[in-house]
Amino acid sequence: MIFDGLSEVGDDPILLVTKMYSACIDPNKVDLGVGVYKDANGDTVILDSVKKAEQHLVNSQKTKTYLSPSGNVEYNDCVQKLLLGDDHPVILQGRVTTIQAPGGTGGIRIGADFLKICKPDTKVWISDPTWPNHYGIMSSSGLQTEAYRYYDIKKGEFLYSEMMEDLNTAQAGDVIILHGCCHNASGADLTREQWNELTNFMSKRDLVPFLDIAYQGFSEGIIEDSYAIRLMSEKLPEVLIASSCSKNFAMYRDRVGAITLVSSTAELNKINASHMLKVVRSIYSMPPDHGAAVVAHILSDDALRNQWMREVDEMRSRVKEMRNLFVKKMAEKAPNSGFGYIAEQNGMFSFLTLSADQIQTLIKDYSIYFMANGRVNIAGLTEDNVDYVTDSIAALFNS
């Protein structure tokens, strides 16, 4: 018997919040846990541009035969240009390859397995805090991990100096996971000046960036949010980029992502890409096509692309409005609560600077569900529930 020696693995902390919320019968319950965009009605809807592209596929697709391990060729080209622009030096030099992946998570796993092939003892530096699955994926690929300080959850402060201090101990060839924009889970991002400084630092120290960009368009805009990717790809010889269409196309369950590889020469890039494709072949053989075909059609059709960009702008604007409204109401209801930092952050996530007891009170007594470490999804706030949420949090300070 080989299946009877295991003990049960606990729920993923993010999925546990969803499970608790679903089981709750309180009519006032609020879900600030799961990382999906919600509109003003609290719904995660299908974008109109996506619906139109899907209808186009229904009318025009003639086959569902297999793709190759690299996936949808048109999609890969569109995603690469979305990240880097049409005439980025690495594209013109033939030093870049984009491979379709099952979500951004799949892209990270392909990149991690590729690193294991390149250098089995690779050390990967991960921000503290981060998306928890970064550790799970790197460990599953057999890579060493090390944390670098990034954000003080209790104070609501970005720790750039401490980050640089920790990375100063990294060795040549180490890989640094960086959030391209809208840091998950803090919402605190580097400024452009800091990205410039970090890029120069990594160049001098021969460090390799592994950029995770799951929220392109949710900080400043589609093009603006690619600043770090375009900068590092131009200035550094080797770069990995895992990207996702889950948030900015609202195609969560279709698992549309990519891994983009930048190598030091065009010749080496061909070799490196062949090893990545071998990884793909051994894991899942080839990716599904539907979601990638939808994205490819949107990005290659001017009218749909413009409509999609407007929809991204609307999503970004709504999240920013909820940030500002939350801060405004908390300042009115509990002036000493100190949540002003939330208005300065980007993307869907922030940490509430609350004690463990206060967090559990909100969950158990008020049915406001979010991560036990204080991470909240700001997109879960609406005009209908923001007063209930802020009243509940204010009660913790005014009791």
Buried (B, 14 or more C-beta within 10 A) or exposed (E): EEEEEEEEEEEEEBEBBBBBBEEBEEEEBBBBBBBBBBBEEBEEEEBEBBEBBBEBBEEEEEEEEEBBBBBBBBBBBBBBBBBBBEEBBBBEEEBBBBBBBBBBBBBBBBBBBBBBBBEEEBBBBBBBBBBBBBBBBBEEBEBBBBEBBBBBBEEBBBBBEBBBEBBEEBEEBBBBBBBBBBBBBBBBBBEEEBBBBBBEBBEEBBBBBBBBBBBBBBBBBBEEBBBBBBBBBBBBBBBBBBBBBBBBBBBBEBBBBBBBBBBEEEEEBEEBBEEBBBBBEEBBEBBBBBBBBBBBBBBBBEEBBEBBBEBBEEBBEBBBBBBEBBBBBBBEBBEEBBBEBBBBBBBBBBBBBBEEEBBEBBBEEBBBBBBEBBBBBBBBBBEEBBEBBBBBBBBBBEE
